[in-house]
Amino acid sequence: MAGASHSEVFASGDEGCGAALALALARDTLAAAATNPLSETDDRRMVLWVQDRDAIKRGGRPYLHGLPADLRHRLIHVEVKSPADALFALEEGLRCRDLAFVLGEIAGNPRALDFTSSRRLSLAAEKHGVPLWLVRLDARPDLSSARLRWQARSAVSPPARWNAHAPGIASWRAELFRARTHPPGTWTLRDDGGNLVAAGSPASETSGSPHHGDLVRAAGGRSLAAV
């Protein structure tokens, strides 16, 4: 994937929304890439998910049956003790072009995650074409080379269309506070079956057909996850 980048999602360890939004952004990027006639139409590559011990304590492990169906048999989950071990695993994953993307979860602001290590991750993602989504749990935005930086919070889901008592679709209040090619902004994002839509867009009011709605206009025709 040309132009693959390193992104960060800051979130509270109490909500579990950080990894969910990172996963939704990653899938949105893949869906946008699939519309390219030069790309593979059926991306079946594996996905690497790395967590350090503190991140697992705060947010738990991925729940297989809670994952999107198309990822359940493609997930490689790695648990490590320390942030330094997590950074090593993430960088090694980014060197593997057979991965669709890499998702990491690191808690707090560990000394190992300094600007140099952040820069190493960015360079590895761009050189090998594997996107990285790094979730920072209960962390303050420190110095980083990440191309995009998000702040995520849980948002109220709209009622389910056919059953008002059923859980609604996943929704997030997402603030993009750093991006090189896009102005900062805040959106209420919803997962529309593998595509992200902004609340208030036509696709967010109906179920079914994927539609990027406001996100397409905001990002100049690209997936907002890939700006």
Biotite code that builds the C-alpha atoms (Angstrom):
import biotite.structure as struc

atoms = struc.array([
    struc.Atom([0.000, 0.000, 0.000], chain_id="A", res_id=1, res_name="MET", atom_name="CA", element="C"),
    struc.Atom([1.757, 3.116, -1.197], chain_id="A", res_id=2, res_name="ALA", atom_name="CA", element="C"),
    struc.Atom([1.810, 6.020, 1.231], chain_id="A", res_id=3, res_name="GLY", atom_name="CA", element="C"),
    struc.Atom([1.250, 3.818, 4.282], chain_id="A", res_id=4, res_name="ALA", atom_name="CA", element="C"),
    struc.Atom([1.695, 5.849, 7.412], chain_id="A", res_id=5, res_name="SER", atom_name="CA", element="C"),
    struc.Atom([2.021, 5.789, 11.143], chain_id="A", res_id=6, res_name="HIS", atom_name="CA", element="C"),
    struc.Atom([-1.033, 7.066, 13.066], chain_id="A", res_id=7, res_name="SER", atom_name="CA", element="C"),
    struc.Atom([-1.788, 7.369, 16.763], chain_id="A", res_id=8, res_name="GLU", atom_name="CA", element="C"),
    struc.Atom([-5.119, 7.176, 18.594], chain_id="A", res_id=9, res_name="VAL", atom_name="CA", element="C"),
    struc.Atom([-5.234, 8.514, 22.159], chain_id="A", res_id=10, res_name="PHE", atom_name="CA", element="C"),
    struc.Atom([-7.984, 7.149, 24.346], chain_id="A", res_id=11, res_name="ALA", atom_name="CA", element="C"),
    struc.Atom([-8.950, 6.355, 27.905], chain_id="A", res_id=12, res_name="SER", atom_name="CA", element="C"),
    struc.Atom([-8.166, 2.857, 29.093], chain_id="A", res_id=13, res_name="GLY", atom_name="CA", element="C"),
    struc.Atom([-11.587, 2.747, 30.748], chain_id="A", res_id=14, res_name="ASP", atom_name="CA", element="C"),
    struc.Atom([-13.635, 2.955, 27.554], chain_id="A", res_id=15, res_name="GLU", atom_name="CA", element="C"),
    struc.Atom([-12.034, 0.541, 25.104], chain_id="A", res_id=16, res_name="GLY", atom_name="CA", element="C"),
    struc.Atom([-12.867, 2.905, 22.270], chain_id="A", res_id=17, res_name="CYS", atom_name="CA", element="C"),
    struc.Atom([-9.287, 3.522, 21.182], chain_id="A", res_id=18, res_name="GLY", atom_name="CA", element="C"),
    struc.Atom([-8.641, 0.115, 19.663], chain_id="A", res_id=19, res_name="ALA", atom_name="CA", element="C"),
    struc.Atom([-12.149, 0.058, 18.164], chain_id="A", res_id=20, res_name="ALA", atom_name="CA", element="C"),
    struc.Atom([-11.624, 3.363, 16.385], chain_id="A", res_id=21, res_name="LEU", atom_name="CA", element="C"),
    struc.Atom([-8.135, 2.367, 15.234], chain_id="A", res_id=22, res_name="ALA", atom_name="CA", element="C"),
    struc.Atom([-9.567, -0.841, 13.817], chain_id="A", res_id=23, res_name="LEU", atom_name="CA", element="C"),
    struc.Atom([-12.374, 1.059, 12.083], chain_id="A", res_id=24, res_name="ALA", atom_name="CA", element="C"),
    struc.Atom([-9.917, 3.551, 10.598], chain_id="A", res_id=25, res_name="LEU", atom_name="CA", element="C"),
    struc.Atom([-7.683, 0.730, 9.383], chain_id="A", res_id=26, res_name="ALA", atom_name="CA", element="C"),
    struc.Atom([-10.604, -1.099, 7.747], chain_id="A", res_id=27, res_name="ARG", atom_name="CA", element="C"),
    struc.Atom([-11.806, 2.140, 6.177], chain_id="A", res_id=28, res_name="ASP", atom_name="CA", element="C"),
    struc.Atom([-8.358, 2.616, 4.654], chain_id="A", res_id=29, res_name="THR", atom_name="CA", element="C"),
    struc.Atom([-8.409, -0.926, 3.253], chain_id="A", res_id=30, res_name="LEU", atom_name="CA", element="C"),
    struc.Atom([-11.902, -0.399, 1.840], chain_id="A", res_id=31, res_name="ALA", atom_name="CA", element="C"),
    struc.Atom([-10.780, 2.812, 0.159], chain_id="A", res_id=32, res_name="ALA", atom_name="CA", element="C"),
    struc.Atom([-7.742, 1.033, -1.314], chain_id="A", res_id=33, res_name="ALA", atom_name="CA", element="C"),
    struc.Atom([-9.953, -1.761, -2.659], chain_id="A", res_id=34, res_name="ALA", atom_name="CA", element="C"),
    struc.Atom([-11.745, 0.745, -4.893], chain_id="A", res_id=35, res_name="THR", atom_name="CA", element="C"),
    struc.Atom([-8.460, 1.322, -6.713], chain_id="A", res_id=36, res_name="ASN", atom_name="CA", element="C"),
    struc.Atom([-8.636, -0.747, -9.940], chain_id="A", res_id=37, res_name="PRO", atom_name="CA", element="C"),
    struc.Atom([-4.918, -1.509, -9.589], chain_id="A", res_id=38, res_name="LEU", atom_name="CA", element="C"),
    struc.Atom([-5.288, -3.014, -6.117], chain_id="A", res_id=39, res_name="SER", atom_name="CA", element="C"),
    struc.Atom([-6.376, -6.490, -5.095], chain_id="A", res_id=40, res_name="GLU", atom_name="CA", element="C"),
    struc.Atom([-10.163, -6.673, -4.772], chain_id="A", res_id=41, res_name="THR", atom_name="CA", element="C"),
    struc.Atom([-10.108, -9.290, -2.015], chain_id="A", res_id=42, res_name="ASP", atom_name="CA", element="C"),
    struc.Atom([-7.449, -8.488, 0.568], chain_id="A", res_id=43, res_name="ASP", atom_name="CA", element="C"),
    struc.Atom([-6.975, -11.603, 2.709], chain_id="A", res_id=44, res_name="ARG", atom_name="CA", element="C"),
    struc.Atom([-3.660, -10.659, 4.295], chain_id="A", res_id=45, res_name="ARG", atom_name="CA", element="C"),
    struc.Atom([-3.126, -11.206, 8.006], chain_id="A", res_id=46, res_name="MET", atom_name="CA", element="C"),
    struc.Atom([-3.353, -8.463, 10.632], chain_id="A", res_id=47, res_name="VAL", atom_name="CA", element="C"),
    struc.Atom([-0.885, -8.072, 13.520], chain_id="A", res_id=48, res_name="LEU", atom_name="CA", element="C"),
    struc.Atom([-2.193, -6.819, 16.914], chain_id="A", res_id=49, res_name="TRP", atom_name="CA", element="C"),
    struc.Atom([0.440, -6.160, 19.609], chain_id="A", res_id=50, res_name="VAL", atom_name="CA", element="C"),
    struc.Atom([-0.340, -5.314, 23.252], chain_id="A", res_id=51, res_name="GLN", atom_name="CA", element="C"),
    struc.Atom([1.945, -4.687, 26.183], chain_id="A", res_id=52, res_name="ASP", atom_name="CA", element="C"),
    struc.Atom([1.044, -5.960, 29.649], chain_id="A", res_id=53, res_name="ARG", atom_name="CA", element="C"),
    struc.Atom([-0.298, -2.641, 30.964], chain_id="A", res_id=54, res_name="ASP", atom_name="CA", element="C"),
    struc.Atom([-2.482, -2.166, 27.906], chain_id="A", res_id=55, res_name="ALA", atom_name="CA", element="C"),
    struc.Atom([-4.049, -5.590, 28.466], chain_id="A", res_id=56, res_name="ILE", atom_name="CA", element="C"),
    struc.Atom([-4.744, -4.735, 32.100], chain_id="A", res_id=57, res_name="LYS", atom_name="CA", element="C"),
    struc.Atom([-6.547, -1.544, 31.108], chain_id="A", res_id=58, res_name="ARG", atom_name="CA", element="C"),
    struc.Atom([-8.412, -2.567, 27.981], chain_id="A", res_id=59, res_name="GLY", atom_name="CA", element="C"),
    struc.Atom([-8.367, -6.346, 27.835], chain_id="A", res_id=60, res_name="GLY", atom_name="CA", element="C"),
    struc.Atom([-7.505, -8.648, 24.954], chain_id="A", res_id=61, res_name="ARG", atom_name="CA", element="C"),
    struc.Atom([-9.280, -8.697, 21.567], chain_id="A", res_id=62, res_name="PRO", atom_name="CA", element="C"),
    struc.Atom([-12.469, -10.764, 21.746], chain_id="A", res_id=63, res_name="TYR", atom_name="CA", element="C"),
    struc.Atom([-12.595, -12.980, 18.678], chain_id="A", res_id=64, res_name="LEU", atom_name="CA", element="C"),
    struc.Atom([-16.378, -12.963, 18.256], chain_id="A", res_id=65, res_name="HIS", atom_name="CA", element="C"),
    struc.Atom([-16.468, -9.209, 18.722], chain_id="A", res_id=66, res_name="GLY", atom_name="CA", element="C"),
    struc.Atom([-14.171, -8.606, 15.776], chain_id="A", res_id=67, res_name="LEU", atom_name="CA", element="C"),
    struc.Atom([-15.457, -7.921, 12.268], chain_id="A", res_id=68, res_name="PRO", atom_name="CA", element="C"),
    struc.Atom([-16.160, -11.244, 10.564], chain_id="A", res_id=69, res_name="ALA", atom_name="CA", element="C"),
    struc.Atom([-13.590, -10.651, 7.836], chain_id="A", res_id=70, res_name="ASP", atom_name="CA", element="C"),
    struc.Atom([-10.793, -10.301, 10.429], chain_id="A", res_id=71, res_name="LEU", atom_name="CA", element="C"),
    struc.Atom([-11.535, -13.177, 12.810], chain_id="A", res_id=72, res_name="ARG", atom_name="CA", element="C"),
    struc.Atom([-9.424, -15.725, 10.945], chain_id="A", res_id=73, res_name="HIS", atom_name="CA", element="C"),
    struc.Atom([-6.729, -13.232, 9.956], chain_id="A", res_id=74, res_name="ARG", atom_name="CA", element="C"),
    struc.Atom([-5.606, -11.970, 13.355], chain_id="A", res_id=75, res_name="LEU", atom_name="CA", element="C"),
    struc.Atom([-2.130, -12.533, 14.793], chain_id="A", res_id=76, res_name="ILE", atom_name="CA", element="C"),
    struc.Atom([-2.217, -11.466, 18.447], chain_id="A", res_id=77, res_name="HIS", atom_name="CA", element="C"),
    struc.Atom([1.038, -10.829, 20.303], chain_id="A", res_id=78, res_name="VAL", atom_name="CA", element="C"),
    struc.Atom([1.286, -10.174, 24.049], chain_id="A", res_id=79, res_name="GLU", atom_name="CA", element="C"),
    struc.Atom([4.519, -8.751, 25.446], chain_id="A", res_id=80, res_name="VAL", atom_name="CA", element="C"),
    struc.Atom([5.660, -7.664, 28.883], chain_id="A", res_id=81, res_name="LYS", atom_name="CA", element="C"),
    struc.Atom([7.103, -4.243, 28.250], chain_id="A", res_id=82, res_name="SER", atom_name="CA", element="C"),
    struc.Atom([6.689, -1.260, 25.925], chain_id="A", res_id=83, res_name="PRO", atom_name="CA", element="C"),
    struc.Atom([10.198, -1.915, 24.579], chain_id="A", res_id=84, res_name="ALA", atom_name="CA", element="C"),
    struc.Atom([9.152, -5.432, 23.585], chain_id="A", res_id=85, res_name="ASP", atom_name="CA", element="C"),
    struc.Atom([5.990, -4.044, 22.003], chain_id="A", res_id=86, res_name="ALA", atom_name="CA", element="C"),
    struc.Atom([7.985, -1.556, 19.940], chain_id="A", res_id=87, res_name="LEU", atom_name="CA", element="C"),
    struc.Atom([10.264, -4.352, 18.743], chain_id="A", res_id=88, res_name="PHE", atom_name="CA", element="C"),
    struc.Atom([7.296, -6.504, 17.723], chain_id="A", res_id=89, res_name="ALA", atom_name="CA", element="C"),
    struc.Atom([5.610, -3.592, 15.981], chain_id="A", res_id=90, res_name="LEU", atom_name="CA", element="C"),
    struc.Atom([8.708, -2.700, 13.987], chain_id="A", res_id=91, res_name="GLU", atom_name="CA", element="C"),
    struc.Atom([9.263, -6.314, 12.967], chain_id="A", res_id=92, res_name="GLU", atom_name="CA", element="C"),
    struc.Atom([5.619, -6.506, 11.866], chain_id="A", res_id=93, res_name="GLY", atom_name="CA", element="C"),
    struc.Atom([5.955, -3.376, 9.776], chain_id="A", res_id=94, res_name="LEU", atom_name="CA", element="C"),
    struc.Atom([8.820, -5.010, 7.896], chain_id="A", res_id=95, res_name="ARG", atom_name="CA", element="C"),
    struc.Atom([6.486, -7.786, 6.736], chain_id="A", res_id=96, res_name="CYS", atom_name="CA", element="C"),
    struc.Atom([4.748, -6.761, 3.529], chain_id="A", res_id=97, res_name="ARG", atom_name="CA", element="C"),
    struc.Atom([2.349, -9.700, 3.838], chain_id="A", res_id=98, res_name="ASP", atom_name="CA", element="C"),
    struc.Atom([0.454, -7.920, 6.623], chain_id="A", res_id=99, res_name="LEU", atom_name="CA", element="C"),
    struc.Atom([-2.547, -5.743, 5.780], chain_id="A", res_id=100, res_name="ALA", atom_name="CA", element="C"),
    struc.Atom([-1.829, -3.462, 8.735], chain_id="A", res_id=101, res_name="PHE", atom_name="CA", element="C"),
    struc.Atom([-0.350, -3.442, 12.238], chain_id="A", res_id=102, res_name="VAL", atom_name="CA", element="C"),
    struc.Atom([-2.240, -2.321, 15.337], chain_id="A", res_id=103, res_name="LEU", atom_name="CA", element="C"),
    struc.Atom([-0.473, -1.713, 18.629], chain_id="A", res_id=104, res_name="GLY", atom_name="CA", element="C"),
    struc.Atom([-1.607, -0.790, 22.143], chain_id="A", res_id=105, res_name="GLU", atom_name="CA", element="C"),
    struc.Atom([0.803, 0.783, 24.625], chain_id="A", res_id=106, res_name="ILE", atom_name="CA", element="C"),
    struc.Atom([-0.245, 2.291, 27.944], chain_id="A", res_id=107, res_name="ALA", atom_name="CA", element="C"),
    struc.Atom([0.993, 5.598, 29.341], chain_id="A", res_id=108, res_name="GLY", atom_name="CA", element="C"),
    struc.Atom([4.112, 7.444, 28.256], chain_id="A", res_id=109, res_name="ASN", atom_name="CA", element="C"),
    struc.Atom([6.919, 4.914, 28.628], chain_id="A", res_id=110, res_name="PRO", atom_name="CA", element="C"),
    struc.Atom([10.505, 6.085, 28.248], chain_id="A", res_id=111, res_name="ARG", atom_name="CA", element="C"),
    struc.Atom([11.040, 3.547, 25.464], chain_id="A", res_id=112, res_name="ALA", atom_name="CA", element="C"),
    struc.Atom([8.500, 5.316, 23.274], chain_id="A", res_id=113, res_name="LEU", atom_name="CA", element="C"),
    struc.Atom([10.541, 8.437, 22.567], chain_id="A", res_id=114, res_name="ASP", atom_name="CA", element="C"),
    struc.Atom([10.832, 10.401, 19.346], chain_id="A", res_id=115, res_name="PHE", atom_name="CA", element="C"),
    struc.Atom([13.600, 8.167, 18.018], chain_id="A", res_id=116, res_name="THR", atom_name="CA", element="C"),
    struc.Atom([11.539, 4.993, 18.395], chain_id="A", res_id=117, res_name="SER", atom_name="CA", element="C"),
    struc.Atom([8.497, 6.778, 16.985], chain_id="A", res_id=118, res_name="SER", atom_name="CA", element="C"),
    struc.Atom([10.570, 7.839, 13.980], chain_id="A", res_id=119, res_name="ARG", atom_name="CA", element="C"),
    struc.Atom([11.745, 4.261, 13.466], chain_id="A", res_id=120, res_name="ARG", atom_name="CA", element="C"),
    struc.Atom([8.127, 3.103, 13.320], chain_id="A", res_id=121, res_name="LEU", atom_name="CA", element="C"),
    struc.Atom([7.185, 5.820, 10.837], chain_id="A", res_id=122, res_name="SER", atom_name="CA", element="C"),
    struc.Atom([10.087, 5.001, 8.546], chain_id="A", res_id=123, res_name="LEU", atom_name="CA", element="C"),
    struc.Atom([9.368, 1.263, 8.682], chain_id="A", res_id=124, res_name="ALA", atom_name="CA", element="C"),
    struc.Atom([5.687, 1.810, 7.834], chain_id="A", res_id=125, res_name="ALA", atom_name="CA", element="C"),
    struc.Atom([6.484, 4.038, 4.888], chain_id="A", res_id=126, res_name="GLU", atom_name="CA", element="C"),
    struc.Atom([9.375, 1.955, 3.564], chain_id="A", res_id=127, res_name="LYS", atom_name="CA", element="C"),
    struc.Atom([7.530, -1.371, 3.600], chain_id="A", res_id=128, res_name="HIS", atom_name="CA", element="C"),
    struc.Atom([4.032, -0.074, 2.857], chain_id="A", res_id=129, res_name="GLY", atom_name="CA", element="C"),
    struc.Atom([2.356, -1.456, 5.975], chain_id="A", res_id=130, res_name="VAL", atom_name="CA", element="C"),
    struc.Atom([0.143, 1.032, 7.894], chain_id="A", res_id=131, res_name="PRO", atom_name="CA", element="C"),
    struc.Atom([0.531, 1.303, 11.669], chain_id="A", res_id=132, res_name="LEU", atom_name="CA", element="C"),
    struc.Atom([-2.246, 2.273, 14.066], chain_id="A", res_id=133, res_name="TRP", atom_name="CA", element="C"),
    struc.Atom([-0.798, 2.806, 17.532], chain_id="A", res_id=134, res_name="LEU", atom_name="CA", element="C"),
    struc.Atom([-3.312, 3.164, 20.373], chain_id="A", res_id=135, res_name="VAL", atom_name="CA", element="C"),
    struc.Atom([-2.008, 5.206, 23.305], chain_id="A", res_id=136, res_name="ARG", atom_name="CA", element="C"),
    struc.Atom([-3.999, 4.372, 26.423], chain_id="A", res_id=137, res_name="LEU", atom_name="CA", element="C"),
    struc.Atom([-4.155, 6.981, 29.186], chain_id="A", res_id=138, res_name="ASP", atom_name="CA", element="C"),
    struc.Atom([-1.243, 8.840, 27.602], chain_id="A", res_id=139, res_name="ALA", atom_name="CA", element="C"),
    struc.Atom([-0.581, 12.521, 27.041], chain_id="A", res_id=140, res_name="ARG", atom_name="CA", element="C"),
    struc.Atom([0.329, 13.649, 23.508], chain_id="A", res_id=141, res_name="PRO", atom_name="CA", element="C"),
    struc.Atom([4.106, 13.766, 23.613], chain_id="A", res_id=142, res_name="ASP", atom_name="CA", element="C"),
    struc.Atom([6.687, 14.291, 20.854], chain_id="A", res_id=143, res_name="LEU", atom_name="CA", element="C"),
    struc.Atom([6.008, 11.895, 17.998], chain_id="A", res_id=144, res_name="SER", atom_name="CA", element="C"),
    struc.Atom([6.584, 11.472, 14.276], chain_id="A", res_id=145, res_name="SER", atom_name="CA", element="C"),
    struc.Atom([3.108, 10.003, 13.687], chain_id="A", res_id=146, res_name="ALA", atom_name="CA", element="C"),
    struc.Atom([1.530, 11.504, 10.570], chain_id="A", res_id=147, res_name="ARG", atom_name="CA", element="C"),
    struc.Atom([-1.955, 11.577, 12.100], chain_id="A", res_id=148, res_name="LEU", atom_name="CA", element="C"),
    struc.Atom([-2.911, 11.886, 15.740], chain_id="A", res_id=149, res_name="ARG", atom_name="CA", element="C"),
    struc.Atom([-6.444, 11.313, 16.979], chain_id="A", res_id=150, res_name="TRP", atom_name="CA", element="C"),
    struc.Atom([-8.200, 11.720, 20.327], chain_id="A", res_id=151, res_name="GLN", atom_name="CA", element="C"),
    struc.Atom([-11.036, 9.206, 20.684], chain_id="A", res_id=152, res_name="ALA", atom_name="CA", element="C"),
    struc.Atom([-14.019, 9.074, 23.001], chain_id="A", res_id=153, res_name="ARG", atom_name="CA", element="C"),
    struc.Atom([-17.117, 6.920, 22.997], chain_id="A", res_id=154, res_name="SER", atom_name="CA", element="C"),
    struc.Atom([-20.262, 8.450, 21.489], chain_id="A", res_id=155, res_name="ALA", atom_name="CA", element="C"),
    struc.Atom([-23.927, 7.583, 21.752], chain_id="A", res_id=156, res_name="VAL", atom_name="CA", element="C"),
    struc.Atom([-25.013, 5.062, 19.118], chain_id="A", res_id=157, res_name="SER", atom_name="CA", element="C"),
    struc.Atom([-28.170, 5.659, 17.087], chain_id="A", res_id=158, res_name="PRO", atom_name="CA", element="C"),
    struc.Atom([-31.043, 3.196, 17.712], chain_id="A", res_id=159, res_name="PRO", atom_name="CA", element="C"),
    struc.Atom([-30.862, -0.011, 15.729], chain_id="A", res_id=160, res_name="ALA", atom_name="CA", element="C"),
    struc.Atom([-33.041, 0.187, 12.635], chain_id="A", res_id=161, res_name="ARG", atom_name="CA", element="C"),
    struc.Atom([-35.110, -2.963, 13.128], chain_id="A", res_id=162, res_name="TRP", atom_name="CA", element="C"),
    struc.Atom([-34.994, -3.402, 16.910], chain_id="A", res_id=163, res_name="ASN", atom_name="CA", element="C"),
    struc.Atom([-34.914, -0.395, 19.213], chain_id="A", res_id=164, res_name="ALA", atom_name="CA", element="C"),
    struc.Atom([-33.697, -2.612, 22.069], chain_id="A", res_id=165, res_name="HIS", atom_name="CA", element="C"),
    struc.Atom([-30.707, -3.985, 20.153], chain_id="A", res_id=166, res_name="ALA", atom_name="CA", element="C"),
    struc.Atom([-27.259, -2.411, 20.449], chain_id="A", res_id=167, res_name="PRO", atom_name="CA", element="C"),
    struc.Atom([-26.660, 0.393, 17.985], chain_id="A", res_id=168, res_name="GLY", atom_name="CA", element="C"),
    struc.Atom([-23.693, 0.625, 15.650], chain_id="A", res_id=169, res_name="ILE", atom_name="CA", element="C"),
    struc.Atom([-20.320, 1.611, 17.067], chain_id="A", res_id=170, res_name="ALA", atom_name="CA", element="C"),
    struc.Atom([-19.845, 5.383, 17.294], chain_id="A", res_id=171, res_name="SER", atom_name="CA", element="C"),
    struc.Atom([-16.961, 7.588, 18.349], chain_id="A", res_id=172, res_name="TRP", atom_name="CA", element="C"),
    struc.Atom([-16.268, 11.230, 18.989], chain_id="A", res_id=173, res_name="ARG", atom_name="CA", element="C"),
    struc.Atom([-13.006, 11.604, 17.079], chain_id="A", res_id=174, res_name="ALA", atom_name="CA", element="C"),
    struc.Atom([-10.768, 14.651, 17.121], chain_id="A", res_id=175, res_name="GLU", atom_name="CA", element="C"),
    struc.Atom([-8.006, 14.843, 14.538], chain_id="A", res_id=176, res_name="LEU", atom_name="CA", element="C"),
    struc.Atom([-5.559, 17.186, 16.250], chain_id="A", res_id=177, res_name="PHE", atom_name="CA", element="C"),
    struc.Atom([-2.554, 16.637, 14.027], chain_id="A", res_id=178, res_name="ARG", atom_name="CA", element="C"),
    struc.Atom([-2.239, 15.831, 10.322], chain_id="A", res_id=179, res_name="ALA", atom_name="CA", element="C"),
    struc.Atom([0.235, 17.108, 7.791], chain_id="A", res_id=180, res_name="ARG", atom_name="CA", element="C"),
    struc.Atom([-2.194, 17.419, 4.895], chain_id="A", res_id=181, res_name="THR", atom_name="CA", element="C"),
    struc.Atom([-5.520, 18.059, 6.605], chain_id="A", res_id=182, res_name="HIS", atom_name="CA", element="C"),
    struc.Atom([-6.755, 20.735, 9.017], chain_id="A", res_id=183, res_name="PRO", atom_name="CA", element="C"),
    struc.Atom([-7.730, 19.629, 12.520], chain_id="A", res_id=184, res_name="PRO", atom_name="CA", element="C"),
    struc.Atom([-11.350, 18.747, 13.077], chain_id="A", res_id=185, res_name="GLY", atom_name="CA", element="C"),
    struc.Atom([-13.800, 16.818, 15.209], chain_id="A", res_id=186, res_name="THR", atom_name="CA", element="C"),
    struc.Atom([-16.370, 14.328, 13.942], chain_id="A", res_id=187, res_name="TRP", atom_name="CA", element="C"),
    struc.Atom([-18.840, 11.828, 15.311], chain_id="A", res_id=188, res_name="THR", atom_name="CA", element="C"),
    struc.Atom([-17.874, 8.732, 13.332], chain_id="A", res_id=189, res_name="LEU", atom_name="CA", element="C"),
    struc.Atom([-19.884, 5.562, 12.875], chain_id="A", res_id=190, res_name="ARG", atom_name="CA", element="C"),
    struc.Atom([-18.967, 2.160, 11.530], chain_id="A", res_id=191, res_name="ASP", atom_name="CA", element="C"),
    struc.Atom([-21.136, 1.415, 8.519], chain_id="A", res_id=192, res_name="ASP", atom_name="CA", element="C"),
    struc.Atom([-20.060, -2.157, 7.861], chain_id="A", res_id=193, res_name="GLY", atom_name="CA", element="C"),
    struc.Atom([-16.376, -1.560, 7.155], chain_id="A", res_id=194, res_name="GLY", atom_name="CA", element="C"),
    struc.Atom([-16.661, 2.070, 6.099], chain_id="A", res_id=195, res_name="ASN", atom_name="CA", element="C"),
    struc.Atom([-16.635, 5.097, 8.357], chain_id="A", res_id=196, res_name="LEU", atom_name="CA", element="C"),
    struc.Atom([-19.318, 7.714, 7.993], chain_id="A", res_id=197, res_name="VAL", atom_name="CA", element="C"),
    struc.Atom([-19.809, 10.991, 9.822], chain_id="A", res_id=198, res_name="ALA", atom_name="CA", element="C"),
    struc.Atom([-22.978, 11.558, 11.806], chain_id="A", res_id=199, res_name="ALA", atom_name="CA", element="C"),
    struc.Atom([-25.413, 13.614, 9.774], chain_id="A", res_id=200, res_name="GLY", atom_name="CA", element="C"),
    struc.Atom([-24.237, 12.290, 6.423], chain_id="A", res_id=201, res_name="SER", atom_name="CA", element="C"),
    struc.Atom([-26.814, 10.447, 4.266], chain_id="A", res_id=202, res_name="PRO", atom_name="CA", element="C"),
    struc.Atom([-25.150, 7.097, 4.922], chain_id="A", res_id=203, res_name="ALA", atom_name="CA", element="C"),
    struc.Atom([-25.397, 7.506, 8.670], chain_id="A", res_id=204, res_name="SER", atom_name="CA", element="C"),
    struc.Atom([-29.159, 7.797, 8.498], chain_id="A", res_id=205, res_name="GLU", atom_name="CA", element="C"),
    struc.Atom([-29.716, 4.633, 6.458], chain_id="A", res_id=206, res_name="THR", atom_name="CA", element="C"),
    struc.Atom([-28.266, 1.174, 6.659], chain_id="A", res_id=207, res_name="SER", atom_name="CA", element="C"),
    struc.Atom([-26.716, -0.805, 3.867], chain_id="A", res_id=208, res_name="GLY", atom_name="CA", element="C"),
    struc.Atom([-24.701, 0.836, 1.150], chain_id="A", res_id=209, res_name="SER", atom_name="CA", element="C"),
    struc.Atom([-21.256, 2.093, 2.124], chain_id="A", res_id=210, res_name="PRO", atom_name="CA", element="C"),
    struc.Atom([-20.970, 5.853, 1.822], chain_id="A", res_id=211, res_name="HIS", atom_name="CA", element="C"),
    struc.Atom([-18.232, 8.110, 3.077], chain_id="A", res_id=212, res_name="HIS", atom_name="CA", element="C"),
    struc.Atom([-20.564, 11.104, 3.252], chain_id="A", res_id=213, res_name="GLY", atom_name="CA", element="C"),
    struc.Atom([-18.959, 14.063, 4.938], chain_id="A", res_id=214, res_name="ASP", atom_name="CA", element="C"),
    struc.Atom([-15.674, 12.248, 5.262], chain_id="A", res_id=215, res_name="LEU", atom_name="CA", element="C"),
    struc.Atom([-15.127, 12.209, 1.520], chain_id="A", res_id=216, res_name="VAL", atom_name="CA", element="C"),
    struc.Atom([-15.765, 15.916, 1.251], chain_id="A", res_id=217, res_name="ARG", atom_name="CA", element="C"),
    struc.Atom([-13.620, 16.639, 4.277], chain_id="A", res_id=218, res_name="ALA", atom_name="CA", element="C"),
    struc.Atom([-10.716, 14.626, 2.916], chain_id="A", res_id=219, res_name="ALA", atom_name="CA", element="C"),
    struc.Atom([-10.915, 15.707, -0.699], chain_id="A", res_id=220, res_name="GLY", atom_name="CA", element="C"),
    struc.Atom([-12.211, 12.396, -1.968], chain_id="A", res_id=221, res_name="GLY", atom_name="CA", element="C"),
    struc.Atom([-9.917, 10.150, 0.092], chain_id="A", res_id=222, res_name="ARG", atom_name="CA", element="C"),
    struc.Atom([-10.578, 8.097, 3.154], chain_id="A", res_id=223, res_name="SER", atom_name="CA", element="C"),
    struc.Atom([-10.131, 10.370, 6.131], chain_id="A", res_id=224, res_name="LEU", atom_name="CA", element="C"),
    struc.Atom([-8.007, 7.681, 7.686], chain_id="A", res_id=225, res_name="ALA", atom_name="CA", element="C"),
    struc.Atom([-5.522, 8.099, 4.866], chain_id="A", res_id=226, res_name="ALA", atom_name="CA", element="C"),
    struc.Atom([-5.154, 11.884, 4.720], chain_id="A", res_id=227, res_name="VAL", atom_name="CA", element="C"),
])
